[in-house]
Amino acid sequence: MGDDSNLAWYKKVYTRGTLTYSIPKLALTIFWMMVGYFIYNISTTLPAKMVPIQLDEFGASDFQKMVILTTIGGVLNMIICPYVSFTSDRHRSKLGRRIPFILYSMPFLVISLALFAFADKIGEFIAAENISFFSDNPFTCGIIVLMIIMFMYQFFYMYVGSVIHYLCNDIIPKEFFAQVMAAINIAINLGNMFFNIFLFPEANTWYREIFIGSAIAYAVGILLMCLMIKEGEYPPIDGEDELNKASKSIFSWMRKIFSGLGIFVKESFSHRIYILRYTLTTLGAVSAIAYTYSFYLRQDLGLALKDMGYTDGLQSMVNLAAYFCVLFIAGRYVNRWHPVRIVMYNTMFVVVNTLFGLRWLFGTLSPSAFIWTSTIIAIAYVPATVIGGVSGLPYEMLTFPRSRFGSFCSMQALVRAGFVTVLGLAFGKGLDWFHGFFPAESTFYYRYTLCWPVFIGIFQIIVVFLLYREWNRLGGYKNYACPAIWSTTGKEELEQPEYHAPSVRGLKAAFYFFDALIAVTVGLVIYYAVWNMKNDNQEIAALFIELCGSLAVAGAVIWFIIRTKIMKDVKRVLNGLAPKNGIPHHGMILLVVPYFIVNTLLNIYYIYDLPPKNGAYYMALICGINIVLAFVIYLLSKMEKGISTTVEA
């Protein structure tokens, strides 16, 4: 009896739709998904990381870089992704509704990857032939050829990118969402680590061979994944009889197309929660426009390809270890804290973290210092990164209707791509203009791109607040159901994971960490002021005391007030009374605040390395970040008003 009870979990059968899994069968499915994602990630990361190298050799402008690296994909995302997602939701075949789109686009994606390897040779050939449509300059021809190849690549990549992430929602039992996302992220980080450590440092030397090898690997890996995993049977889509009729003429076919388009738009914008969802995702993508130029920013910081590869590779190794912890240990916290709450909180903290990017306006670290400080910072942020990472797809699944998951995700992608395309072009053109204020050979202006995420972050925080309140108004943690105009009940039920209320012990621990952050910051201000006095640098000492000291003290006072208000609400709840505001959940706060302590301590070295006045201004930035972080925690408590009304002692 004891042996049978110990093996109960192993013998249990899990279901998703018409699919049934034993633990071994589920493990095998997850393994083949990891194989597919490993190859998919390497092969689809190559253009983003390798093409900038060739664009730099061709002397492309910032506008041309934006067009090739971002705009082409954005335009095709608006066209291909909605069509594929909408169609795949309604597609029924022996292979399923997602796998055919991945499988049939594979040969064309393989050819596109191979063509990247010969873009320079093709450009030279066209220039030598002196074809009138092209310039006779091989560099100009190379840019045009890269643009054409990128168009071809992005066209077929959209078929895969539009549906591959939907497979989890279709075939994985809900009990394993967090673990499967951890497994997929393990595969992705293995791919990143392999590419960044072993391939990227040799990108200049082995550019052609890397692309050809990735094309072969993609063909083998994706084929194996598509053959080894199975989709179940899907019920017909309700309320769309017009789309199910056979098209007997060109007019009936066109009517069917426009009918489908009308349904797609009407359903996608049928409720404000969906609009808020699209807006938040779009703001995140718009914020990331700045990182299109991260390769050139890191070049300006003095990093060689080898340094970039080691930095990214080490961070992937750190993430890899962390995702193993999520897979086997910490995955249960995703459900306990709830994916929607995790993503909302994490978005707020990521916005605060963008402020640290402004450090590069004050000075530069040596390449070796950049590598080890970046690695330590990545280690410190790992807990929040991985919990936030594995919550992303479950968050999508718990806010969009399952019957039309692809359609809603594609509308989100369409809106996102539209704004990224337009604003990306404007950003690239503006950066070319901004470059004019610097010497022609200077690349320092790339550092100012990091001001953009800070600006966009203001709007992200506002939308997070509104979205979280709306989601909870519609049932939240216990009873959320998707608004559904296609259903006779007006809603589509979604089973929610079991979640836990904020823990008093966890909140106290998180707040002790914040107390330590304030103490460390005040201590550093005093230390630098005294240190400058001892070195007879009275002007800088005064700057630390007056500017940094006032900000550090203000941060301490603001935090004390916020902390007191929240803990008073906790005491009220423990005494059986309702809180005046709300009580923020301890989970993400507990994971994030230690990261800010490490980041602050680590910048001791950075401030030493800066010119004295720049060091004082950077210390002032750190003090200001503490104030913003305190206000975000206060905003989280206001966001939870009427929602988080209980605590676990």
N, C-alpha and C positions, 0 to 999 in steps of 0.2 A: 504493500500500500504506500509506504514511504517513497519508494522509487517511482511509482506511478505519479504521485503528487508532485514530485520534483521535476518530472518530465512533462507536466501538464501544459506548460507554456510552449514546449517544443511540438507537442501533438496537436495543439489548437489550430483550427482552420480559420483563416481570415478571408474576407471578401471585399471586392470592389466591383460594383455592378454585377455582371455575370461571371467575373473571374473569381476563382477560389485559389488560395495559397496555403500550403504548409510552410513552415519556416525554411526548410531547405529550398523549396521552389521559389520563395520570395527572395532568399539570399542570392540565388542564381540570377533572377531577374535584375536585382540591384547590381550585381557584378557586371552584367552585360551593359546596363545603362552607364556604369562607371567607365567601361571601355569606350563606349560611344562618346561620352562627354570628355574623356581624356583627349581623344583624337580631335573631336570637334573644337575644343578650346584652343589647342595648339594651332590647328589649321586656320581657324578664323581669327586668331590673335595676330598672325603673321602680317597681314596687310597694315594693321594699325601700328605695329612696332617696326616693321622693316621698310615700308614705303617712305616714311619720313626721311630715312637715310638717303634714299635715292633722290627724293625731292630736294634735299639739301645740296646734293652734288649737281643737280640740274639748275640750281639757283632760283628755285620757285619763290614767288612772293608769298606773303602771309595769306593773301586772298586766295591764291591758287592752291595753297596747302589746305585751306579750309574747304574749298570746293571738292578737292579729291578725297580728303580724309573724312569729311562730315556731310557735306551738302548732297553729294550723289546718293549716299545711303539714306539720307533723310527724305529726299524726293521719292525714291523707290519704296521706302517704308510706307509712305502715304498711299502708294498705289497698290503694291503687291501684298503687303501684310494684311490689310482689311479683306482683300479678295480671298487670300489663302485661308485666313482664320475663319471667315464667314462660311466659306465653302467646306472647309474641313469639319466644322461643327455638324454639317448636314450630309457629309460624305459617308457612304456605307459600302464597304468592300470586304473581301476575305482577309485582306491585310489589316483592316481597321480603318480609322478615319484620319489618323495623323501620319502613320508610317509611309503610305504611298507618296506623300509630298516630300518626305525626307529622301526616300529611295530614288524616285524618278528624277530629282534635281541633282543627284550625286555626280553623274558623268560630266555635267556642265560646270559644276563647281570645281571639280578636279582639273578640268581644262583651264579654267580661269586662274587657279593657283599656279599651274605650270607656266602660263603666259607671263605672269609677274616676273618669272625668272629671266625672261628674254626681252623685257621692255626696252632696255638700253640698246640691245642689238637691233630690235625692230625699228627704234627711233633712228639709229645710224643708217639703216638700210633705206628708210624712207627719205632721209635727208640726202643721201647719196644719189637716189633716183630723181631728186629735184621735182617731186610731185607738186603741182601748182597749189593744191589745196593746203599743203603744209609749208612751213618755213624750211629753208635749207639749213637751218641751225639744228644740229643733232640734239642739243639740250632742249630746245623748244619742242622738237618732235617727240623727244622722250616724255616730256610733260603731257603732251596730247595723247600719246600712246598709253601712258599710265592712267589717264582719265578714262579712256575707252575700256581698258581692261578692268578698272575699278567698277565701271558701270556694269560690265558683264558679270563680274564677281558678285557685286551687291544684288543684282537682279535675282540670281539663283540662290544666294545666301538667304534672301528674304523668305524663300520657300521653306528653308530649314528653320531659320530663326523664328518664324511665325508659329511653328507647331511643336518644336522639340520640347519646349518647357511645359506644354500642355499634357505631355505623356504622364507625368506624375499624377496630375489630377484625375486622369482617366484610368490608370491601372494600379495605383498604389493604395492599399488600405489606409484609412485616415489615422489609424493608430501609429503609423510609421512615417508620417509626413516629415517630422523633424529629423529622424534618423536617416531617411532617404536623402533629404536635402544636405545633411552632413556628409553622407557618402558621395554625393555628386560633387560637393565642394572639395572633398578630398581628391577626387579625380581631377578637378579643375586646377587645384593647387599643385598636384603632382605635375600636371602639364606645364603650369607656369614655372615651377622650379626647374624642370628639365630644360625648358626653352631658355629661361633667363641665365642659368648658370652655364649650360653647355653650348647653346646655339647663338644667343644674342651677342656675346663677346666676340664671336667670329663672324658677325653679320657682314662686315665689309669683305672679308676674305672668301666666305662660303655663301654669299648671297644667293647665287643661282642654285647651288646644290640644296640649300635649306628649303627653298620653295618647291623644288622638284620632289624632294623627299617627303614634304608635307602633303603634296598632292597624292602620292602613292599611299601614304599612311591614312589619309582621309578616306580613300576608296575602300581600303581593307577594313578599317575600324568601323565605319558607318554601315557598311554592308553586313558585317557580323552582328552589329547591334540590331539592325532591322530584321535579320533572319532569326535571331535567338529570342527576342522578346515578343510577346503576343498581346494584342488588344482584344477586348471582349466584344460582345454584341451591344449595340446601342439602340435605344428606343427611338421611334420617329419623332421629329420635332413637332410640337403642338402648335396649332393656330396658324399654319402656313400652307394651307391647301393649294393656294395659287402657285406656289413654288414647286409643288409636287406634280403638277400637270405636265404632260408631255408637250414639247414645243413642236407644233406641226408646221409652222411657217416662220419666216423671218420676223413678222410682226408679233406673233405670240412669244417668240424668243426674246425680242426686245422688251415686250411688256413684262415678261418674267424677270428680266434683268433689272428693270426700273422698280418693279415691285419688291424685289429682294433688297435693292438699295434703300428704298423707302422704309422697309421693315428694319433694316440695319441701323439707319439714322434715328428712327423713331424710338426703337427700343434702347439704343445706347444713351440717348439724352432724356430718358423718361423720368428721371428723378435727380434731385440735386446732389444726392450722395455720389452718384456716378460722375457728375460734373466735377465735384470736389476731388474725387479720386484721380480723374484725368489731370486736373490742375496740379495736384501735388507731384505726380509723376513727371509732368512736364517741367515744373520748376526745378526738380532734381536734374533733369537732362539739360535744361538751359544753363544751370549752374556749372555743369560739367563741360560746357563749351570751352571754358578756360583751359582745361586739361588736355585739349587737342594739341596744345603747344608745349606739353610737359617735356618732350624730348629736347626741344630747343631751350627751354628753361634750364634743364639740368646741364646742358652743354655750357650755358652761360655761367652756371655755378662751378664749372671746371671739371665736370665728370666725363670720363671717357666711356666708350661703349662697355668696356670691361667693368667699370665701376657701377654703371647703371644695371648691368646684368647681375652682378653680385648683390647689389642692394635689393633688387626685386626678387632675386632667387632666395636670399636669406629670409625675406618677409614671407615668401611662399612656404618655406620650410616651417616657419613659426606657425603660420595659419594651418598647415597640414597637420601638425601635432595637435593643434587646438581642435580641429574638426574631428580628429579621432576621439578626443575627450567628449565632444558633443555626441558622437555616434554611440559611445559605450557608457557615458556617465551623465552628461549634463543635458541630454536631449529632452528629458522629462520637464525641465524648467521652461521650455518653449510653450508647452501646454499650460503649465501651472501659472505662468505670467501672462499668457495669451499672446499669440502672434501679432494681433492688431495693436495691442498696447505696446509691445516691444518695438514695433516699427515706428509708431508715433513718437515714443520717447527717444528712440535712437536717432530719428531725423532731427529732432531738436538739438541733441548733443553733437551731432555731426556739424550742424550749422555753427555752433560755438567753436568747434574744433577748427573750422576754416580760418578763424582769426589767427591761429598760429602760423598760417602760410605767409602772413605779412612780415614774418621775421626776415625774409630774404631781402626786404627793402633796406635793411639796416647793415647787411654785410654778408660775408660768405665764409663757409667752413672749408677746411682742406678736404680733398676726396675721402681720405681714410676716416676723418672725423665724421663726415657726412654718412658714410656707410654704417659705422658702429652706432652713432646716435640715432639714425633712422631705424636701425634694427631694434634697439632698446625701446624706442617709442612704439614700434609695431608690436613688440612683445607686451608692453603695458596695455595696449588697446585691444589685444587679442580677445579677451573675454567678451567685450561689447561687440567686436567685429563679428565673431562667429555666431553668437546668439542672434544678432541682428541679421546676419547673412542667411541662416537657416530658417528665419521667420519670414523672409521675403515672399516666397512662393505660397506658403500657407496663408499669409496675409491676403494675397490675391484670391486664393480659394475661398476665404471666409468673408469676402466682401462682394465678389462677383457671382452671379448665378451659374451653377454647374452646367445646366442644359445649354447655355450660350456662352460658356467660358471663353472660347476662342474669339467670338464676336466682340465681346466687351474688351478683352485684352487688345484686340486689333484696333478698336476705336481709340483706346488709350494710346496705342502706338502711333496711330495716325495723327492725333492731336499733338502728341509729343514731337513727332518728326516734323510736322508743319512749323511749329514754333522754333525748333532747333535749326531747321533749314534757313528760315528767314533771318533769325537773330544771329545764326552762325555766320552767314554772309556779311551781315552788318558788322559783326565782331571782327571778322578778318579784314574788312575794308577799313574799319576804324583803327585796327592795329597797324596797318600800313601807314595810315595818316599819323598815328602816334609816333611811329618810328622816325618820322621827320624831325622830331624835337631832339633826337639823339644823333651822335656821329654815325655816318653810314655804316661803319664796321662794328658798331656797338650792338650787343644783344641784351643789354641790361633791361630794356623796356619789356622783355618777356616777364619780368618779375611782377610787373603791375597787373598782369592777367589775373593774379590771385586776389585782387580786390573784387573781382566780379562775383565769385561765389559768396563773399561776405554780403554784398548788396542783395543778391537774389535770396539769401538766407532769411532776410526780414520777411519776405512774402511767404516763404516756406513755413515759418513759425505760425503765421496767421492762419494759413490753410490747414495746418495740422490741428490747431485748436478747433476750428469750425468742423472739420471732418470727424474728429473724435467725438465731439458732442452730437453730431448728426447720427453717427453710427450707433451710439448708445440710445439715442431717442427712438431708433428703429428696433430696439430690443437688446442690443449690445451683447454682453458676455453670455447671457442665458437664452435669449429668445430672438436674436437677430434673424430676420428673414429678408431676402432681397426683394425690393419692390419689383413687381413683375406685371406689366400691363398685358402680357400675353396669357396670363393665367386667370381663370375665373375667380380665384380668391384674391387676386391682386398682389400676391406675393409668392415667393419660392423659398421653401424652408431650407435652412442650412444647419446641419448638426454642428454644434459648437463643442470645442474641447472643454474638459473640466478645468476650471481656473481657481486660483486661491487669492484671498484678499491680502492686502499689504501686511507684512509682519512687523510687529513692534520692535522685535529684536533686530530685524534686518534694517529697519529705518534708523534705529539708534546707531548701528554700525556704520551705515552710509553717512550719517551726519557727523560721526566722529572723524571719518575720513575728511569731510569738508572742513571741520575744525582744524585738522592737521594741515590742510591746504592753506588756509588763512594764516596759520602760525608760521608755516614755512615761508610764505610770501613776505610777511612782515619781517621775519628774521633776515631774509635775504636783502631787503631794503636797508635795514639797519647795518648789516654786514658791509654792503657796498659803500654806504655813506661813510662808515668808519674807515674802511680800507682806503678810500680816496682822500680822506683827511690825513691819514698817516703818510700818504704819498704826496702831500702838499698840493693836492688838486682840489682846492676849496670850491671852485665854481661847480665842478661835477658833483662834489659831495652835497652842495646846496641843492642841486637839481634832483638828486636822489631823495633828499629830505622833503623838499617842497612839492615836487611833482609826484614822485613814486610814493612817498610817505602819505600824502593826502589821499591818494587813490587806494592804497593798501588799508588805511584806517577806515575809509568810506566803505570798502568792501567788507571789512570785519563788522562794522555796525549794521550794514544792510543784511548780511547773513544772520547776525544775531536776532534781528527782528523777524526775519522769515522763519528761521528755525523755531523761535518761540511760538509763533502763530501755529505752525504745523503741529508741534508737540502738544499744545493746548487742545487742538482738535482731537489728537490721539487720546488724551486723558478724558475728554468728553465722551468719546465712543466707549472707552473702557468702563465709564460710569453709567453706560446705558443711554446717553444723550446723543443727539444728532450733531455732526460736525458743522461748524459755521461755514466753512468752505468745503474743501475736499482733502483727501489724504493721498499724496502721491505714492505710487507703488515703489517699494524699496529696490526691486530687482536691478533695473538698468542704472539707477543712481549708484548702487553699490558697486557695479562693474566699472562705471565711467570715472568717478571721482578719483580713485587711485591713479588712473592714467594721467589726470591733470597734475597730480602731485609729482609723478615721475617726470613729466614734461617740464614742469617748473624747475625741479632740481637739476635736470640735465642741462638746462640753459645757463647754469653757472659757468660751464665751460664756454658756452657761446658768447656770453656777455664779456668774459675775460678776453676773448679773441677780437672783440669789436673795438672801434675807436671809442674813447670814453663817453663822449656825448651820445653816440648811437646806442651804447650799452644802457645808458640811463633811459633813453626813449623806449628801448625794447623792454626794460623792466617795467616801465609804465604800461606798456601793452599787456604784459602778463597780469598786472594788477587790474587792468580794465577787463581782461578775460574773466577773472574771478567774479567781478561784479555782474557781468552778463550771465555767467553760469548760475549765480545765485538767483537772478531774476527768472531764468528759465525754470528752475526748480519751483519757484513761487508760482509761475504760470502753470506748471503741471498740477499744482494743488488746486488752482482755480479751474483747470480743465476737468478735474475729477469731481467738481462740486455736484452733489446729488447723485453721483455714480459710485465713487469709492466711499462708502459710508460704514464699513465694518473693518475690523483689523483682527489679525491672528496674534494672540498674546505671545 
